[in-house]
Amino acid sequence: MIRLIVRQTNWGILGSIFGFSIGFFVKIYLLDIVGLNAWGRYVTGLTFVSFFDTLLALGIPYVIIKFIPTLIDKHKEKASRMASVFLKYALVIGFSFLLLSFLFSDYIDKIIYTKVDDFSSLLFFMSINVPISLLFGVIISLYRSMLKIKEVVLYGTVVKVLLRALLTLIVFQFTSDITYFVFIELFASIIALSVLLFLFN
């Protein structure tokens, strides 16, 4: 058991190093193309979305990691119901946030980023990350609760990071609009999430 935990931990460390390294070089490449102003808008939107993503998650990933392993051993049906409830919560709350973001994006734009016109559209596109991220958090926590960190690294991190890096290198040969990077991130996240959901049993 200890050997399994150590092996899975090593996978987690490798995944973190890989994701940070590739992401670091992609961001340097991107910053040189889009410029500081566009990158500043992206970071502002990312901060806004990350705040609500953390807030709406309600610590559910930690609850899953703590309780699901015990329930799987003793009450499989209860574990399945709990996982189903968390997935439904992520979908309902995530899409509710997306709807509110769409309805109030112009108002939020005036509060958060007053110096640039049409920030609201970028903010809305970035808000699509919230339901995806909530689902990602639930699925990854379910994998981790069963010590399937290798699968998280291979299909969650490696697929997502490599796809995002490759598409960024290709797409930004033809444009300098930061909005396309948001679309690339969304696409890469959806693909990685789809693979994890497909493989999850």
ABEGO torsion letter per residue (X at the ends): XAAAAAAAAAAAAAAAAAAAAAAAAAAAAAAAAAEAAAAAAAAAAAAAAAAAAAAAAGGAAAAAAAAAAAAAAABAAAAAAAAAAAAAAAAAAAAAAAAAAAAAAAAAAAAABAABBGAAAAAAAAAAAAAAAAAAAAAAAAAAAAGAAAAAAAAAAAAAAAAAAAAAAAAAAABABAAAAAAAAAAAAAAAAAAAAAABX
